[in-house]
């Protein structure tokens, strides 16, 4: 159940509390850890969403999993979520927290998708070109491999997409061939 407004409000509250307690960086690492756990462990997410498991049992399970790995501010926040019945929104809140952190620090995430893995020199070159166009911001590069692209690359940043893939070029050629406008000229 997605609720971006709720996630944003809880993330903002945690962000403000972490800033006040001078533990913003620690809390960011904790939220990234929670995102990682939630994305790799569906049983953990199902446990958070389960109406059958009581709140105190959920707190015990979360404490057992995260014992010694998260900051006290984050642990208290997770306990608050469980006590308020909002634990099912924890992954979404963690994502919202990271997004707010990146916005505050002016960090832009750029996703580079290629047909095959690229070497570090290409990544550095692309990062330098993007950073030159985004003065005042820090650029974070995320890479992915999609063999369906055949060749070339796709760059995504916020709501912008630059598709320089062979797959797109082939689909453009196909669309032109399907358009029979050249037949009427014969």
Beta strands, then each sheet from edge to edge (+ up, - down):
strand 1: 107-114
strand 2: 138-145
strand 3: 152-157
strand 4: 160-165
sheet 1: 2+ 1+ 3- 4+
end
